[in-house]
Amino acid sequence: MIAIKYFLLMRGVWKPQNAMNYWNGETVTKLWNGVWDDLNPHLLTVTKIKGGRPPSFHKSCTSSLASRTCHEN
């Protein structure tokens, strides 16, 4: 979480220091939009395909993210 917070602070999408009740649907969406491009490459599934074809990089549920998956990756 420290690394994510660092990226969010650099992009100006983390909550202001003295903000109360800051997190709502709009601010959480802004937060995820600010960090998604950094996280997405680490959350893709690599599927090896038979027959010498190149591997497939995909996620079965696009833009869904389990906290455990994020933590482990």
N, C-alpha and C positions, 0 to 999 in steps of 0.2 A: 504494500500500500504506500510505502514511503516513496518508491520510484514513481508510482502513478501520481501521487500528490505533487511531486517535483515537476513532472510534465504539465500538470494542470496549472500550477502556479506560474510556470513560464509562459503558458498560453493565456493567462488571465481569466481562467474559468473556475478557479477554486473560490470558495466563499470569502468575502471580505472579513477581516479580523474581528470586527465588533458586530457582525451580523447576528441577529436573533431570528429563529424560525426561518432560516434562509432556504432550506431544501424543500422544493415542491416539484411538481411535474415538469415545469419549464426549466428550472435550474438544473435538475438531474439530467434532463435531455441535453442541455447545453454542456454539462460535464462530460457525458458519454461521447458527444460529438467532438469534443476537444481532445479526447484520448483514444478514440476508436481506431484511427489509422495506425497508431503505435502498437495497439494490442492485437489487432486483427491478424497479422502474420503469425503470431504465436498461438493462435486459437484454431488454425486450420487443421483439418485431418488430411494426412497423406495416405492415399489409397494406391497400392501397387496393383497395376493391371497386367494380366497375363498377356502373352503374345508379343512382348517387347515394346508395347506402347508406353509412352511417357506416363509417369504417375499423375494422378488426379489430386488436386488440392481443393477440398470442398468442406463445407460444414453442413450437416444434414438439416439443421434448423438455423437458417441465416439470421444473424443479428440476435440470436438468443445465446445466453451465456450463463453457465452455472458457476457460482462463486468458487467451487472446488476446482473446476477445470481451469479457471483463471489463475488461481493460487498455485496449482501444480505446474502449469506451464510457465 
